[in-house]
């Protein structure tokens, strides 16, 4: 009896993992919108955020080659400034 109980626990754990893996594979196969495995580069990114007070926040958003400074508040959103994006180190370094 002493060896059967640990074996039951191990097989039960393995069975549970197998069920979870099977459910994950089924979701990937039949509902691909639920599991997103995209590798393409994102075009929109929040580069910086600054909390002004409890209701307002300044956010810098980079969209392709533009940077937008946006004031977010309780009454709405306001675009304060739009300018060309600063070059990052990734875009500055070119392959030799």
GUVEX-427852 format. One record per residue (C-alpha): residue in three letters; chain; x, y, z. Coordinates in steps of 0.2 Angstrom, whole numbers, m for minus. Last residue first. Layout:
<rs>
<'ALA','A',<X,Y,Z>>
...
</rs>
This chain:
<rs>
<'UNK','A',<140,233,m209>>
<'UNK','A',<122,232,m203>>
<'UNK','A',<115,249,m198>>
<'UNK','A',<114,256,m180>>
<'UNK','A',<103,271,m179>>
<'UNK','A',<86,261,m180>>
<'UNK','A',<90,250,m165>>
<'UNK','A',<98,264,m156>>
<'UNK','A',<82,274,m156>>
<'UNK','A',<78,288,m168>>
<'UNK','A',<67,302,m160>>
<'UNK','A',<49,302,m167>>
<'UNK','A',<43,316,m178>>
<'UNK','A',<32,328,m168>>
<'UNK','A',<14,329,m163>>
<'UNK','A',<9,340,m148>>
<'UNK','A',<m5,343,m135>>
<'UNK','A',<m17,330,m141>>
<'UNK','A',<m31,331,m128>>
<'UNK','A',<m41,317,m120>>
<'UNK','A',<m57,318,m110>>
<'UNK','A',<m65,326,m95>>
<'UNK','A',<m58,315,m82>>
<'UNK','A',<m40,317,m90>>
<'UNK','A',<m28,311,m102>>
<'UNK','A',<m16,324,m109>>
<'UNK','A',<m7,317,m125>>
<'UNK','A',<10,320,m132>>
<'UNK','A',<11,311,m149>>
<'UNK','A',<27,305,m157>>
<'UNK','A',<27,301,m176>>
<'UNK','A',<38,289,m186>>
<'UNK','A',<27,273,m183>>
<'UNK','A',<16,278,m169>>
<'UNK','A',<25,283,m153>>
<'UNK','A',<14,288,m138>>
<'UNK','A',<19,300,m125>>
<'UNK','A',<7,301,m110>>
<'UNK','A',<3,315,m99>>
<'UNK','A',<m9,311,m84>>
<'UNK','A',<m23,319,m76>>
<'UNK','A',<m36,315,m62>>
<'UNK','A',<m25,311,m47>>
<'UNK','A',<m12,323,m51>>
<'UNK','A',<1,325,m65>>
<'UNK','A',<5,307,m68>>
<'UNK','A',<19,305,m81>>
<'UNK','A',<19,292,m95>>
<'UNK','A',<33,288,m107>>
<'UNK','A',<35,277,m123>>
<'UNK','A',<18,271,m125>>
<'UNK','A',<19,260,m141>>
<'UNK','A',<10,258,m157>>
<'UNK','A',<17,249,m173>>
<'UNK','A',<19,232,m165>>
<'UNK','A',<31,221,m174>>
<'UNK','A',<25,204,m181>>
<'UNK','A',<27,189,m170>>
<'UNK','A',<9,185,m167>>
<'UNK','A',<5,170,m156>>
<'UNK','A',<m13,174,m151>>
<'UNK','A',<m23,161,m142>>
<'UNK','A',<m42,166,m142>>
<'UNK','A',<m43,170,m160>>
<'UNK','A',<m37,152,m165>>
<'UNK','A',<m53,144,m158>>
<'UNK','A',<m53,126,m165>>
<'UNK','A',<m34,122,m166>>
<'UNK','A',<m27,133,m153>>
<'UNK','A',<m41,129,m141>>
<'UNK','A',<m40,111,m144>>
<'UNK','A',<m21,111,m141>>
<'UNK','A',<m24,120,m124>>
<'UNK','A',<m37,108,m119>>
<'UNK','A',<m26,93,m123>>
<'UNK','A',<m12,101,m113>>
<'UNK','A',<m23,104,m98>>
<'UNK','A',<m29,86,m99>>
<'UNK','A',<m12,79,m101>>
<'UNK','A',<m7,90,m85>>
<'UNK','A',<m21,82,m76>>
<'UNK','A',<m16,64,m81>>
<'UNK','A',<2,67,m76>>
<'UNK','A',<m4,73,m59>>
<'UNK','A',<m16,58,m57>>
<'UNK','A',<m2,47,m62>>
<'UNK','A',<10,54,m49>>
<'UNK','A',<m3,54,m35>>
<'UNK','A',<m8,36,m39>>
<'UNK','A',<11,31,m39>>
<'UNK','A',<13,39,m22>>
<'UNK','A',<m2,29,m15>>
<'UNK','A',<3,13,m23>>
<'UNK','A',<20,12,m15>>
<'UNK','A',<14,12,3>>
<'UNK','A',<0,0,0>>
</rs>
